Amino acid sequence: MSLSKREFMQVLGAASVAGMGLGRYADADAATAQQGLYDLPTFGNVSFLHMTDCHAQLKPIHFREPSVNLGLGSMQGKLPHLVGEHLLKHIGVRPGTALSHGYTFLDFEKAARRYGKVGGFAHMATLVKQLKASRPGALLLDGGDTWQGSATSLWTNAQDMVDACKLLGVDVMTGHWEFTYGMERVKEIVEKDFKGKLDFVAQNVKTNDFGDQVFKPYVIREINGVPCAIIGQAFPYTPIANPRYMVADWAFGIQDENMQAMVDEARGKGAQVVVVLSHNGMDVDLKMASRVRGIDAIFGGHTHDGVPVAVPVSNAGGKTLVTNAGSNTKFLGVMDFDVKGGKVVDFRYRLLPIFANQLKADPAMDALITKVRAPYEAKLSEKLGVTDGLLYRRGNFNGSWDQLICDALMEVQGAEIAFSPGFRWGTTLLPGDVITRELMMDQLAITYPYATVTQMSGEMLKTVLEDVADNLFNPDPYYQQGGDMVRVGGLQYTMTPGEKAGNRISDMRLKGKAVEAGKSYNVAGWAPVSEDAAKAGNKPVWDVVETWLKGQGGRVKARTVNTPKLVGVAGNPGLA
């Protein structure tokens, strides 16, 4: 693919994407705003729509983008490691606009109250229908992390999301958190619910015994007479980041060589466009794009990066465009290709924020959401307290929701220190919002939710922190296994992200006193990945957190977020 003349023209046009004119439509009804904001000019003859990491959010929500997304070494100052004003400057978007709110954390509370909630499947459905009508043959791709992240997805064993995705018109998907429902449930959905309707693809998931493909590696679909291959790339580190026993018979991994073989095979079968539907994380996708030739675009997920432009990456076969479409049903990516002479010659890419009050709710989807939630509404809506501060989760080191969870784990279980996983999913609450059981479960709803208290030596505490830090900041993206830094309660420490493995963590302190390597400490946690932990009979984390919330007298004070002292990152544009 040769796209050099247009590689950065899209950046110059980013400011004209839907949302810049939102002020003109602020007082308009949704139908008028919808027509003005989301009427994208058509281009070319092949179109893909892309959503990813919705984390089972069927209803509109608030979601704060990160203020910390550090890039080090060759990644410093490059997408996706730009936050706040650095990102806006890079893409040519003015602060204080709707797009600024969509893409950044800036003035979050004020902007959230002004522009309202984002996402929701009923509003997404309206936009998908509108775009498919203007782009006949367009395919809707789902990058995974779709069936997990809400109470109803957990309680229905993912059925609410399966039904919603079928109604939304998803054509092809891959996965990650889907696998935490276990092999049997995933296969049941793929072979029964999706049969003849939706293709689940993953070139990098094979059986442990004979190395057979568990799912289709790719599908070839024709769009306006152009054969297009969509290759699946499931999250490569699923058995490490999540419990291995849930996928005991399956092997994962990045598998560049097999990816190249699948690209070549699809091209050999006549595919004129080849795209990868990936759940690698954007840094991994950027490296893969440099190593595998013949891919026109990678539609990426996992790291929740709302990247407004497609990043061109050079490789031995030409160039590959790498995109990432955010999370929580907050965005819909639109890629239009112009295909001539059997190859892509030009493109347009847009990342559209889904402003719920600027899009009419699709009646059919709205009715389905009401139906699937009806049996649980009373339980979902129970009030557990009111938050005095902003509650959010997203960023390399900690968030106020994570801090609340750590505080609850320590206080209810009598621990000195708490570790909470570096999960990126979870909705945002504004000061004064009611914390319902549903909103609490948005942070905790997983199939291995057990709360734990263990004894750890000071030496082990450092080892844990060093391991997670290397997972996050290893200079080779292929050694970054997903997630952000473990969230820490009670313990203070210093981090030097640019140091080598084993040397990033220093000056660990507990209540001002240095942590002793040989001393034992009580450490609370949750989401253990071992099978033994699942059989230990521990309470689910939501019982612990709910107990704490109900003990706060109706008001939850603003959390003071415990973050490490950072060394060597001053001036990094991934740090606000």
C-alpha positions in Angstrom: 0.0 0.0 0.0 1.4 3.4 -1.1 -0.2 6.2 0.8 2.6 8.7 1.4 0.8 11.7 -0.1 -2.1 11.3 2.3 -0.4 9.9 5.4 -0.8 13.1 7.5 -3.6 14.9 5.6 -6.0 13.2 7.9 -4.4 14.9 10.9 -5.0 18.3 9.3 -8.6 17.2 8.9 -9.1 15.8 12.4 -10.5 19.1 13.6 -13.4 18.9 11.2 -14.5 15.5 12.4 -17.9 15.2 14.1 -18.1 17.1 17.4 -16.2 20.3 16.5 -19.5 22.0 15.7 -21.3 20.6 18.8 -21.8 24.1 20.2 -24.1 24.8 17.2 -26.2 21.8 18.1 -26.1 22.0 21.9 -29.7 23.2 22.1 -31.0 21.2 19.2 -33.0 18.0 19.4 -31.1 14.8 19.0 -32.4 14.2 15.4 -31.1 17.6 14.2 -27.8 17.2 16.0 -27.4 13.7 14.7 -27.8 14.9 11.1 -25.3 17.8 11.6 -22.6 16.0 13.6 -22.4 12.6 12.1 -23.1 13.1 8.4 -19.7 11.9 7.2 -18.9 12.4 3.5 -18.5 9.1 1.7 -15.2 8.1 0.2 -13.9 5.2 -1.8 -15.6 1.8 -2.3 -14.7 -0.3 0.9 -15.6 0.7 4.4 -15.0 -0.8 7.8 -16.7 0.3 11.1 -14.8 -0.5 14.2 -15.7 -0.7 17.9 -13.6 -2.3 20.7 -13.4 -2.8 24.5 -17.0 -1.8 25.2 -16.8 -3.8 28.4 -20.5 -4.7 28.4 -21.7 -1.1 28.7 -25.1 -1.1 27.2 -26.2 2.2 28.7 -24.6 5.7 28.2 -21.9 6.5 30.8 -19.2 9.0 31.7 -15.6 7.8 31.0 -12.5 9.9 31.7 -9.5 9.5 29.5 -6.1 9.1 31.1 -3.8 11.9 32.3 -0.9 9.4 32.4 0.1 7.2 29.4 3.8 7.2 29.4 5.9 6.4 26.4 9.6 5.8 26.9 12.5 5.5 24.5 11.5 5.3 20.9 7.8 5.7 21.9 8.2 8.9 23.8 6.2 11.7 22.2 4.4 9.4 19.8 0.8 8.0 19.7 -0.7 6.6 21.7 1.5 8.1 24.4 0.2 11.6 24.3 -2.3 13.0 26.8 -4.2 16.2 27.3 -3.0 19.3 25.5 -0.1 17.3 23.9 -2.6 15.1 22.1 -4.8 18.0 21.1 -1.9 19.9 19.6 -0.8 16.8 17.7 -4.1 16.3 16.0 -5.1 19.9 15.6 -8.1 20.1 18.0 -8.8 23.1 20.2 -9.2 22.7 24.0 -12.7 23.3 25.3 -14.4 21.6 22.4 -16.5 18.5 22.3 -13.7 16.6 20.6 -11.3 17.7 23.3 -13.7 16.2 25.8 -14.0 13.0 23.8 -10.3 12.5 23.4 -8.8 13.9 26.7 -9.3 14.2 30.4 -9.1 18.1 30.3 -11.7 19.9 32.4 -13.4 16.6 32.7 -16.1 17.3 35.3 -17.1 20.6 33.6 -17.1 19.1 30.1 -18.9 16.0 31.2 -21.7 18.1 32.7 -21.8 20.2 29.5 -21.8 17.5 26.9 -23.5 14.7 28.8 -22.8 11.0 28.7 -21.2 9.0 26.0 -21.8 5.6 24.4 -24.6 3.2 24.9 -25.6 0.5 22.5 -28.9 2.2 21.5 -27.1 5.3 20.4 -24.3 3.3 18.8 -26.9 1.3 16.9 -28.4 4.5 15.4 -24.9 5.6 14.2 -24.1 2.2 12.8 -27.3 2.1 10.8 -26.7 5.6 9.5 -23.2 4.8 8.4 -24.1 1.5 6.9 -26.9 3.1 4.9 -24.4 5.7 3.5 -21.7 3.0 2.9 -23.4 0.0 1.4 -21.6 -3.2 2.2 -19.6 -1.7 5.2 -18.6 -4.3 7.8 -18.8 -3.7 11.6 -15.8 -5.2 13.4 -15.7 -5.8 17.2 -12.3 -6.0 18.7 -13.3 -7.9 21.8 -13.6 -7.2 25.6 -17.3 -7.1 24.8 -18.9 -9.7 27.1 -17.3 -8.5 30.3 -17.5 -5.4 32.5 -21.0 -5.1 33.9 -23.2 -6.9 36.4 -25.7 -8.0 33.8 -23.0 -9.5 31.6 -21.7 -11.5 34.6 -25.2 -12.5 35.8 -26.4 -13.6 32.3 -23.2 -15.4 31.5 -22.6 -12.9 28.7 -26.0 -13.5 27.0 -27.1 -9.9 27.2 -24.0 -8.8 25.2 -24.3 -11.6 22.7 -27.9 -10.7 21.9 -27.0 -7.0 21.8 -24.1 -7.6 19.4 -26.2 -9.7 17.1 -28.9 -6.9 17.0 -26.2 -4.2 16.5 -25.1 -6.0 13.3 -21.5 -7.0 14.3 -20.1 -8.9 11.4 -16.7 -10.1 12.7 -15.1 -10.1 16.2 -12.1 -11.4 18.1 -11.6 -11.7 21.9 -9.9 -11.4 25.2 -12.0 -11.1 28.4 -14.5 -13.3 26.5 -12.3 -16.2 27.3 -12.8 -15.7 31.1 -16.2 -17.3 30.7 -14.3 -20.6 30.0 -13.7 -22.6 26.8 -17.1 -24.3 26.8 -19.1 -21.1 27.1 -17.1 -19.4 24.4 -17.5 -22.3 22.0 -21.2 -22.5 22.7 -21.7 -18.9 21.8 -19.6 -19.1 18.7 -21.1 -22.3 17.4 -24.7 -21.7 18.3 -25.6 -18.0 18.9 -23.2 -16.7 16.2 -23.7 -19.5 13.6 -24.5 -18.0 10.2 -24.6 -14.5 11.7 -21.2 -13.4 13.1 -17.7 -14.7 12.5 -15.3 -15.1 15.5 -11.7 -15.0 14.2 -8.4 -15.6 15.9 -5.3 -16.8 14.0 -3.3 -17.1 17.2 -5.5 -19.4 19.3 -4.6 -23.1 18.8 -5.0 -26.3 20.6 -2.3 -27.3 23.0 -2.1 -30.9 21.8 -1.9 -30.7 18.0 -1.8 -27.0 17.3 -5.1 -27.0 15.5 -6.9 -23.7 15.0 -9.6 -23.3 17.6 -11.4 -20.6 15.6 -11.3 -19.4 12.0 -8.1 -17.5 11.5 -9.7 -15.2 9.0 -12.8 -14.6 6.8 -13.0 -13.2 3.3 -16.0 -10.9 2.7 -16.8 -9.1 -0.5 -17.5 -5.4 -0.2 -18.9 -3.8 -3.4 -17.2 -6.5 -5.5 -13.8 -6.2 -3.6 -12.7 -9.3 -1.7 -11.6 -8.3 1.8 -9.9 -10.5 4.4 -10.3 -9.9 8.1 -7.7 -11.7 10.2 -8.3 -12.2 13.9 -5.7 -11.5 16.6 -7.0 -12.4 20.1 -5.2 -11.1 23.2 -1.9 -13.0 23.0 -1.3 -13.2 26.8 -4.7 -14.4 27.9 -3.3 -17.4 29.9 -0.9 -15.1 31.8 -3.0 -12.0 32.4 -6.1 -14.1 33.2 -6.5 -17.6 34.8 -4.9 -20.3 32.7 -7.4 -22.9 33.9 -10.1 -21.1 32.0 -8.4 -21.7 28.7 -6.5 -24.8 29.8 -6.6 -26.6 26.4 -5.7 -23.5 24.3 -2.4 -21.8 23.4 -2.2 -18.1 22.5 0.8 -15.9 21.7 1.6 -13.2 19.1 2.6 -15.6 16.4 4.0 -13.2 13.7 5.0 -16.0 11.4 1.5 -17.5 11.3 0.1 -14.0 10.8 2.3 -13.6 7.8 1.2 -17.0 6.5 -2.4 -16.0 6.9 -1.9 -12.7 5.1 -0.2 -14.5 2.2 -2.8 -17.1 2.1 -5.7 -14.6 2.0 -3.9 -12.6 -0.7 -3.4 -15.9 -2.6 -7.2 -16.5 -2.4 -7.8 -13.1 -4.1 -8.1 -10.7 -1.2 -7.5 -7.2 -2.4 -7.8 -5.7 1.0 -6.3 -7.4 4.1 -7.0 -6.0 7.6 -6.3 -7.4 11.1 -8.8 -7.2 13.9 -6.5 -7.1 16.9 -6.6 -7.2 20.6 -2.8 -6.9 21.0 -2.6 -3.3 22.4 -1.4 -0.5 20.3 2.3 -0.7 21.0 2.3 -4.3 20.0 0.2 -3.6 16.9 2.8 -0.9 15.9 5.6 -3.4 16.2 3.6 -6.1 14.4 2.9 -3.7 11.5 6.6 -3.2 11.1 7.3 -6.9 10.9 4.4 -8.4 8.9 4.0 -7.2 5.3 0.8 -7.1 3.3 -1.6 -5.8 5.9 -3.5 -2.6 4.9 -4.8 -1.7 8.4 -4.8 -3.0 11.9 -7.9 -2.2 13.9 -6.6 -2.4 17.4 -7.9 -2.7 20.9 -7.0 -3.7 24.5 -5.1 -0.6 25.6 -8.3 1.6 25.4 -6.4 4.3 23.5 -8.8 6.6 21.7 -6.5 7.6 18.9 -8.1 10.0 16.4 -5.8 9.3 13.5 -4.5 6.2 11.8 -0.7 5.8 12.3 1.2 4.7 9.1 4.0 2.1 9.8 6.5 1.2 7.1 7.4 -2.5 6.5 9.0 -4.6 3.8 5.8 -4.6 1.8 4.9 -1.0 2.0 2.8 0.7 4.8 0.2 -0.5 7.3 -2.2 1.8 9.0 -2.6 1.2 12.8 -5.7 2.4 14.7 -7.2 2.1 18.1 -10.8 2.9 18.9 -10.9 3.6 22.6 -13.4 1.8 25.0 -16.7 1.7 26.7 -18.8 2.2 23.5 -17.4 5.7 23.5 -16.1 5.7 20.0 -16.8 4.3 16.5 -13.9 4.1 14.1 -14.7 4.6 10.4 -12.1 3.5 7.8 -12.9 4.3 4.1 -10.6 2.7 1.5 -10.4 3.6 -2.2 -9.4 0.3 -3.9 -8.3 0.5 -7.5 -6.4 -2.0 -9.6 -6.6 -4.7 -6.9 -5.0 -2.6 -4.1 -5.7 0.3 -1.7 -4.6 3.6 -3.2 -6.1 6.1 -0.7 -8.1 6.2 2.6 -10.0 8.4 5.1 -10.2 7.6 8.8 -12.4 9.1 11.5 -12.8 8.3 15.2 -16.3 9.4 16.1 -17.1 10.1 19.8 -20.6 8.8 20.6 -22.3 11.7 22.4 -25.5 10.1 23.7 -27.6 13.2 23.8 -26.7 14.0 20.1 -27.9 10.7 18.7 -31.4 9.3 18.9 -31.7 5.9 20.7 -32.5 3.1 18.3 -35.9 1.8 19.3 -35.2 -1.9 18.7 -31.9 -1.8 20.7 -33.5 0.3 23.4 -36.2 -2.3 23.8 -33.7 -5.2 24.0 -31.6 -3.4 26.6 -34.8 -2.7 28.7 -35.8 -6.4 28.4 -32.4 -7.9 29.4 -32.0 -5.6 32.3 -35.6 -5.9 33.6 -35.0 -8.9 36.0 -32.1 -7.1 37.7 -33.2 -3.5 37.8 -34.0 -3.4 41.5 -30.7 -5.0 42.4 -28.8 -2.8 40.0 -30.3 0.5 41.2 -29.8 0.0 45.0 -28.1 3.1 46.4 -24.8 2.4 48.3 -23.8 6.0 48.8 -23.0 9.3 47.2 -19.5 10.3 46.1 -18.1 13.6 47.1 -15.3 13.3 44.6 -14.7 12.3 41.0 -14.4 8.5 40.7 -12.5 7.3 37.7 -10.2 4.4 36.6 -7.7 4.8 33.8 -4.0 5.7 33.8 -0.6 4.0 34.2 -0.6 4.1 38.0 -3.8 4.7 39.9 -7.3 6.2 39.8 -9.7 7.3 42.4 -12.0 4.2 41.9 -9.0 2.0 42.3 -8.1 3.9 45.5 -11.5 3.4 46.9 -11.2 -0.4 46.2 -7.8 -0.5 47.9 -9.1 1.5 50.9 -12.1 -0.9 51.2 -9.9 -4.0 51.0 -7.6 -2.8 53.7 -10.2 -1.4 56.1 -12.7 -4.3 55.9 -10.0 -7.1 56.0 -7.6 -5.4 58.4 -4.6 -5.3 56.0 -1.7 -2.9 56.0 -1.3 -2.8 52.2 -3.6 -3.5 49.3 -2.9 -4.4 45.7 -5.6 -4.0 43.0 -5.1 -5.1 39.4 -4.3 -2.5 36.8 -7.6 -3.0 34.9 -8.5 -0.2 32.4 -12.2 -0.9 32.3 -14.7 0.8 34.6 -17.0 3.8 34.3 -16.6 7.3 35.8 -18.8 9.0 38.4 -19.0 12.8 38.8 -19.0 14.4 42.3 -22.5 14.2 43.7 -23.4 11.1 41.8 -25.1 8.2 43.5 -23.0 5.1 43.8 -25.4 2.3 42.9 -24.7 -1.4 43.0 -24.5 -1.3 39.2 -21.8 1.4 39.1 -19.8 -0.4 41.8 -20.0 -3.6 39.7 -18.8 -1.8 36.7 -15.4 -1.8 38.4 -15.5 -5.4 39.8 -17.6 -7.7 37.5 -15.3 -10.6 36.7 -15.6 -14.4 36.9 -12.7 -14.8 39.3 -13.5 -12.0 41.8 -12.2 -13.5 45.1 -10.8 -11.1 47.7 -7.6 -12.3 49.4 -5.3 -11.5 52.3 -1.8 -12.9 52.2 1.5 -12.5 54.0 4.3 -11.0 51.9 7.8 -10.1 52.8 9.2 -6.7 51.9 11.4 -8.5 49.4 8.4 -10.1 47.7 6.5 -6.7 47.6 9.4 -5.3 45.6 9.5 -8.3 43.3 5.8 -7.9 42.6 6.1 -4.2 41.8 9.2 -4.8 39.7 7.5 -7.5 37.7 4.5 -5.4 36.9 6.6 -2.4 36.1 8.6 -4.4 33.6 5.3 -5.6 32.1 4.3 -2.0 31.6 7.6 -0.4 30.7 9.7 -3.0 29.0 11.2 -1.3 25.9 10.1 -4.2 23.7 6.3 -4.1 23.3 6.2 -7.9 22.8 7.1 -8.3 26.5 4.3 -6.0 27.6 1.6 -8.3 28.7 -1.3 -5.9 29.1 -2.8 -3.9 31.9 -1.4 -0.9 33.8 0.6 -0.7 37.0 -0.9 -2.6 40.0 -2.8 -0.1 42.1 -1.4 0.2 45.6 -3.0 1.2 48.9 -1.1 2.0 52.0 2.4 1.5 50.5 4.4 4.5 49.0 7.2 4.0 46.6 9.4 5.6 44.0 9.6 4.5 40.4 12.1 5.2 37.7 10.3 3.9 34.6 13.3 4.2 32.3 15.5 2.0 34.4 16.3 -1.6 33.6 14.2 -4.5 34.9 14.7 -5.0 38.6 15.9 -1.5 39.2 12.7 0.6 38.7 11.3 0.4 42.3 12.9 2.1 45.3 12.2 3.8 48.6 9.2 1.6 49.6 7.6 3.0 52.7 4.7 2.1 55.0 3.4 5.0 57.2 6.7 6.8 56.6 8.9 3.9 57.7 11.1 2.0 55.2 9.8 -1.4 54.2 12.1 -4.1 55.5 13.1 -6.9 53.1 12.8 -9.6 55.7 9.7 -8.4 57.5 6.2 -9.9 56.7 3.3 -7.6 55.8 -0.5 -8.2 55.6 -1.5 -7.6 51.9 -5.1 -7.5 50.7 -5.9 -8.2 47.0 -8.4 -9.6 44.6 -8.7 -11.3 41.2 -6.2 -14.1 41.9 -5.4 -16.1 38.7 -4.5 -19.4 40.4 -7.0 -22.3 40.4 -6.3 -23.0 44.0 -7.4 -19.4 44.9 -10.7 -20.0 43.1 -11.4 -23.0 45.4 -10.4 -21.3 48.7 -13.9 -20.1 49.6 -13.0 -16.4 49.8 -15.7 -13.7 49.4 -16.1 -12.0 46.1 -14.6 -8.5 46.1 -17.9 -6.8 45.6 -19.1 -8.1 49.0 -16.1 -6.5 50.6 -16.5 -3.2 48.7 -20.2 -3.0 49.3 -19.7 -3.6 53.1 -17.3 -0.7 53.1 -19.5 1.6 51.1 -22.5 0.9 53.4 -20.3 1.8 56.3 -19.5 5.3 55.1 -22.7 6.9 56.4 -24.2 7.6 53.0 -21.3 9.9 51.8 -18.1 8.7 50.3 -15.3 11.3 50.8 -13.1 12.2 47.9 -10.2 9.8 47.7 -6.6 10.9 47.9 -5.0 8.9 45.1 -1.8 7.1 46.1 0.6 7.3 43.2 4.4 6.6 43.1 7.0 9.3 43.0 8.2 9.3 39.4 11.9 9.9 38.5 13.2 10.7 35.0 10.0 11.5 33.2 9.7 15.3 33.6 8.5 16.8 30.4 7.2 13.5 29.0 4.1 14.3 26.9 2.4 11.2 28.2 2.3 12.8 31.7 0.0 15.7 32.4 
